[in-house]
Amino acid sequence: MKRIDKIFHYLKEHGSNSNIVELVENGEGFTASRLSDELQILRNNVSMELNELCRRGELVKINSRPVLYYDREALEYTLGRKLKDSELVFHSTDELLMLFSSEESKKSPFEDLIGADASLKTPVEQAKAAMLYPPNGLHALILGQTGVGKTLFANLMYRFSCQTKRLSEEAPFIVFNCADYYNNPQLLMSHIFGHIKGAFTGAETEKEGLVEKANGGILFLDEIHRLPPEGQEMIFYLMDTGTFNKLGETERKRKSDVLIVGATTEDPESSLLKTFVRRIPITISLPSFEERTARERVELLTHLLSNEAHRVNKPIRIEDEAAKALIGNTAYGNIGQLKSNVQLVCAQGFLNSFNRNDEIVIDFKTLPINIKDGFFHFSGRRKELQEISEHLEPYTTIFPEQSRTFITSDEYEPNFNLYKIIEDKASILMDQGVESEDIKKFITMDIDVHLNSFYNKFKNTIQTRENILKIVNEDILNFAEEVRDRVERHLGKKLNDRFALAFSLHLTSFIKRVESNKPLKYTNIENVVEDKPEAYHISREIKDEIEAVFHIRVPNMEVLYLTLLISSLLKDQENSRVAVLVAAHGNNTATSMVNVAKKLLGEGLVEGIDMPLDESPKITLDKLTERAKELDMGCGVLLLVDMGSLTGFAQVITERTGIDVRSIDMVSTATVIEAVRKSNILDTDLSDIYDALKDFRGYGGYASSDNDLLDTDAKPHAIATICATGEGTAEKLQGFIENILETITTEPIRVVPIGVHESENKMKILMEEYDVLMAVGIEKPNVPVPFIPLEKLFASDGEEQLVNLIKGRNVFVKKSETGRIAKEVVEDSLGEFLTYLNPKKTIDILNTFLKVLEENTAPILNNAFKINLLIHVGCALERMVVNDGLIYREDRSNFDPAVLDALNKANEAVSKRLNLCLTEDELYYVHDIIQTMPAHSV
């Protein structure tokens, strides 16, 4: 540690916030002699370093004898404000103490506002002029985008008026958002001006309006453009004459000495009456977050992080790249959006560390994907990015006691302790024995519901793996996944989800046959596997692993069946290739290079995306993400780019899609040709291509379908289940599908198990005798019938696919009985999340809620959406039990009345059965979830 840093560290450590005033009052402080003795540094050297620290503005100096020094930050913390440069040198401690006197309380409330001396300097001067104008101030209109702080600014205007004695300390400050009643002008006018008895239907008593309540103070009307023309006329008449009338009165005889401050996000020239605008002499425009200086944006972020550090009482450590992403992700909500994002990332960081005492760490790689996109906001804006970088360290740690005095948020804003919510939920779930990862998933969903101000982050928490666990043991699935990883390493290829599912089903069947002591019947299939040496070698290793892990003997013939299973699952991927995706600036740069490669090497798995110079990097990123998903064949994508923002897209695409993407810049036509040659002709894997070229990443995709139907006249119906042997797993599938069929139709449908090695021949025989509705299993047979892969069947919409295929063959389906899989998934999920309610009894009540909702809105809901909705409502009912309902803090002006009416009816139906109902705020969140549903038929 350098000498100067050692001295500065000692000053900060021993001149703490708690005793700084006591030191000054006693005429004590840090002297060069004391520091010299304590640190064993020559006094002359200490004096030199202390003077240097004073020049940097780090210390406050008292020119007494001896000279005293104090830590500037400690004094600022105690004072509750920043010190000016002219307040860093004093002649005596008494002079310094004057800063703490009552005279200091006269400083302007605007002084603590971030940007008051820079981007907000003009608005602050206008606001002061409006409030000080004799005799009673001037009415004002505040303009600015959503989230720039208009309500806060109006509050500061009020506090400034009180501080300057223009208003008394008891003067009212009334805040009202005109958007709350914009769809009911009569109610809006009644709220502002009041009404007399009988003024309109329902006006049974006289009511005082806000104009009357704000007498002698300030009435702040947010979203003032929502006022109807007659309301604007009444307001400007009040501003002109100081008189008004309540609704139902014909003469303006009432008086109110009130200062009107309005705010709007719209252009006043087009959204307000010209006569109204002319009555407002002061118009104050607040800058957007992007229009703030780089220093201000960093200070605002630091302050918001400091607020969260105070709430959780933990230091927060943020990486500079993460800070830039947060600063860049404010396109729609300015400071309000930044605040929401900060709360979200801090809550997620707290969730990861809630059982530890260490700091909360926020780095770029852990940010939600939509916040990461904020980093690309600076693409092509290097100067702006550089200015922000100058105010950021590689890592910045914000402690709970720092930056307390800046004002950036409205003190009247309703507050909830998100961290307390996390701790309480986590404690309940931990007591129930829920795994840590599951706790994190559940609470993350709860965080999203609390903080969905700007993003719809309600996620589908039902994953295919969870559905698989409904029918196989977790130990077996874990083993199957380990086998999949082993096969991937052995082959150097990425396997799809079907492998783990099919293998776990096969292993489940085999183990049950062994445990039942039934003789294992095998068909002699040795000749089938003679040409599959690689799969046979892997199967031999798997046999040994099964015996070691499950302590059973595996016959040699089982190895042949494993060989069949593995080879059939690998067949889909034999023709897979690394996809090559080329992206470059210019109107046809990328496509031209790709066309050359295709002409030389033939059609390959390669695509080009051109990025016009005036196109936003965000748009290009979205295009590349979609093309990567379309091209990926399971082997990854090589992304070849030229320069600039494109070089950072690979990691983001991988996080968005889960596809392995590698990226290299400075792409050329030769590079594209070589990449295509290695991928399409040499069948090189992604890692080897990347290592060879050092400038690629790739994605590819394909899809196929076969909807040909056979003549079904006079034939009975059948469904084929296809697995490795036609026994065991296929029979288990047979039973599962038969259970579903019992609940959805009364018509006879035979379910026939078939082994994959004989699927083609047996399917043809089966089709001669039956109308084969579909095949379900591990491999699509080479016959013209619809096919549902295993992983699709056990996904959340698997039953829906099965039912639709059956319906398409004119088989009667009982509408009220569909939903078996959805019901099981919801019930099992609620079993994990509910503490007080019984999941088995709750599911019927939830179905009542859903039934009433659908009857009154008539949407077509798929299984995935039903599952999400029912789990959310179930958890909401649990919150009602513990009296811990969510508070809805978003704009309430855009609700669909029809949906709210349907929700209230559904809520009433629940109340009749459970003697418990959702609060209005909880219903608003359910409304928002329904609004996220894709377009539906009515």
MOPE-V569194 format. One record per backbone hydrogen bond with DSSP energy under -1.0 kcal/mol. NH is the residue of the N-H (numbers start at 1). CO is the residue of the C=O. Records with the same first field share a line. If there is no record, write none. Layout:
NH: CO, CO
This chain:
6: 2
7: 3
8: 4
9: 5
10: 6
11: 7
12: 8
13: 9
14: 10
15: 11
23: 19
24: 20
25: 21
26: 22
27: 24
28: 23
30: 69
35: 31
36: 32
37: 33
38: 34
39: 35
40: 36
41: 36
46: 42
47: 43
48: 44
49: 45
50: 46
51: 47
52: 48
53: 49
54: 50
55: 51
56: 52
57: 54
58: 53
60: 70
61: 88
62: 68
63: 90
64: 62
68: 62
69: 30
70: 60
72: 58
75: 71
76: 72
77: 73
78: 74
79: 75
80: 76
81: 76
87: 84
90: 61
96: 92
97: 93
98: 94
99: 96
100: 97
101: 98
104: 101
105: 102
106: 103
107: 104
111: 108
113: 110
116: 113
118: 115
120: 115
121: 118
124: 120
125: 121
126: 122
127: 123
128: 124
129: 125
130: 126
131: 127
132: 128
133: 129
137: 133
138: 130
140: 260
141: 282
142: 262
143: 284
144: 264
148: 145
153: 149
154: 150
155: 151
156: 152
157: 153
158: 154
159: 155
160: 156
161: 157
162: 158
163: 159
164: 160
165: 162
166: 161
167: 161
171: 168
174: 218
176: 220
178: 222
180: 177
181: 178
184: 181
188: 184
189: 185
190: 186
191: 187
192: 188
193: 189
194: 190
195: 207
196: 247
198: 203
199: 196
203: 200
204: 202
207: 195
210: 191
211: 192
213: 209
214: 210
215: 212
216: 257
217: 214
218: 172
219: 259
220: 174
221: 261
222: 176
224: 263
226: 223
227: 224
232: 228
233: 229
234: 230
235: 231
236: 232
237: 233
238: 234
239: 235
240: 236
241: 237
242: 238
244: 254
247: 194
249: 246
253: 251
254: 244
256: 242
258: 256
259: 217
261: 219
262: 140
263: 221
264: 142
270: 267
271: 267
272: 268
277: 273
278: 274
280: 277
282: 139
284: 141
286: 143
292: 289
297: 293
298: 294
299: 295
300: 296
301: 297
302: 298
303: 299
304: 300
305: 301
306: 302
307: 303
308: 304
309: 305
310: 306
311: 307
312: 308
313: 309
314: 309
316: 398
317: 360
318: 396
319: 362
320: 394
323: 319
324: 320
325: 321
326: 322
327: 323
328: 324
329: 325
334: 330
336: 147, 333
337: 333
338: 334
339: 335
340: 336
341: 337
342: 338
343: 339
344: 340
345: 341
346: 342
347: 343
348: 344
349: 345
350: 346
351: 347
352: 348
356: 353
360: 315
362: 317
366: 363
367: 364
372: 368
373: 369
374: 371
375: 372
377: 374
378: 375
379: 376
381: 378
385: 381
386: 382
387: 383
388: 384
389: 385
390: 386
391: 388
392: 389
396: 318
398: 316
402: 399
407: 112
413: 410
418: 416
421: 417
422: 418
423: 419
424: 420
425: 421
426: 422
427: 423
428: 424
429: 425
430: 426
431: 427
432: 428
433: 430
434: 429
439: 435
440: 436
441: 437
442: 438
443: 439
444: 440
445: 441
446: 442
447: 443
448: 444
449: 445
450: 446
451: 447
457: 455
467: 463
468: 464
469: 465
470: 467
471: 468
472: 468
477: 473
478: 474
479: 475
480: 476
481: 477
482: 478
483: 479
484: 480
485: 481
486: 482
487: 483
488: 484
489: 485
490: 486
491: 487
492: 488
499: 496
501: 497
502: 498
503: 499
504: 500
505: 501
506: 502
507: 503
508: 504
509: 505
510: 506
511: 507
512: 508
513: 509
514: 510
515: 511
516: 512
517: 514
518: 513
528: 525
532: 529
536: 532
537: 533
538: 534
539: 535
540: 536
541: 537
542: 538
543: 539
544: 540
545: 541
546: 542
547: 543
548: 544
549: 545
550: 546
561: 557
562: 558
563: 559
564: 560
565: 561
566: 562
567: 563
568: 564
569: 565
570: 566
571: 567
573: 570
574: 571
576: 573
579: 636
580: 605
581: 638
582: 607
583: 640
584: 609
586: 611
592: 588
593: 589
594: 590
595: 591
596: 592
597: 593
598: 594
599: 595
600: 596
601: 597
602: 598
606: 604
607: 580
609: 582
611: 584
615: 612
620: 616
621: 617
622: 618
623: 619
624: 620
625: 621
626: 622
627: 623
628: 624
629: 625
630: 626
631: 627
632: 628, 700
637: 660
638: 579, 697
639: 662
640: 581
641: 664
646: 643
647: 644
648: 645
649: 646
653: 649
654: 650
655: 651
656: 652
657: 653
658: 654
662: 637
664: 639, 695
666: 642
667: 641
672: 668
673: 669
674: 670
675: 671
676: 672
677: 673
678: 674
679: 675
680: 676
681: 677
682: 677
684: 678
689: 685
690: 686
691: 687
692: 688
693: 689
694: 690
698: 637
701: 631
715: 712
718: 771
719: 750
720: 774
721: 752
722: 776
723: 754
730: 727
732: 728
733: 729
734: 730
735: 731
736: 732
737: 733
738: 734
739: 735
740: 736
741: 737
742: 738
745: 741
750: 717
752: 719
754: 721
756: 723
758: 755
759: 756
762: 758
763: 759
764: 760
765: 761
766: 762
767: 763
770: 766
771: 716
772: 770
773: 718
775: 786
776: 720
777: 788
778: 722
783: 781
785: 783
788: 775
790: 777
793: 789
794: 790
798: 795
801: 797
802: 798
803: 799
804: 800
805: 801
806: 802
807: 803
808: 804
809: 806
810: 807
811: 806
814: 744
817: 814
818: 815
823: 819
824: 820
825: 821
826: 822
827: 823
828: 824
829: 825
830: 826
831: 827
833: 829
834: 830
842: 838
843: 839
845: 841
846: 842
847: 843
848: 844
849: 845
850: 846
851: 847
852: 848
853: 849
854: 850
855: 851
856: 852
857: 853
858: 854
866: 862
867: 863
868: 864
869: 865
870: 866
871: 867
872: 868
873: 869
874: 870
875: 871
876: 872
877: 873
878: 874
879: 875
880: 876
881: 877
882: 878
884: 879
900: 896
901: 897
902: 898
903: 899
904: 900
905: 901
906: 902
907: 903
908: 904
909: 905
910: 906
911: 907
912: 908
913: 909
914: 910
915: 911
923: 919
924: 920
925: 921
926: 922
927: 923
928: 924
929: 925
930: 926
931: 927
933: 930
